Amino acid sequence: MKINTKKLAASGMLAALAVSLSGFAIPIGASKCFLVQHLCNVIAGVFLGPAYGVGMAFCTSFVRNMLGTGSLLAFPGSMIGAYLCGLFYRQTGRLSMAYAGEVFGTGILGGILCYPVATMLMGREAALFAYVVPFLVSTAGGTALAAVLIGALHRAGAMNYLGHLLEGGAK
């Protein structure tokens, strides 16, 4: 994989934005709904692609854990959501598929994968699907915010400009 300096810088800025706004979380059940993480996942998936999206999500989750504003549950959901968002967008070129990738990846797959993380690594008792509903609520809210932002960029004609600026990340 060739490293693109512009995409690396953009993913670093998105991670910094997500970490700096990590104080804005809504507790739902055992998890924290962190809308900004999902907003950044969608932006990274659409403009940077799946690999940089996963890297951004991992860095955000790692730094948030080091600062005490996140938990280990942030890793599976955010990384899978960012990956599927970028992959679905790259394969179809449709924003609706990018949004579906984020919601399905984070809400369903990430929520299910939190079960082993919670039970084996965190020592919590949890049901297999205990994190699906809170993660779906969180990712749906963040993805809706991303859809509004990207929709505004699209109407303003900035999607193509940003895509070309980052060397073909968006269509």
Disulfide bonds with the S-S distance in Angstrom:
none
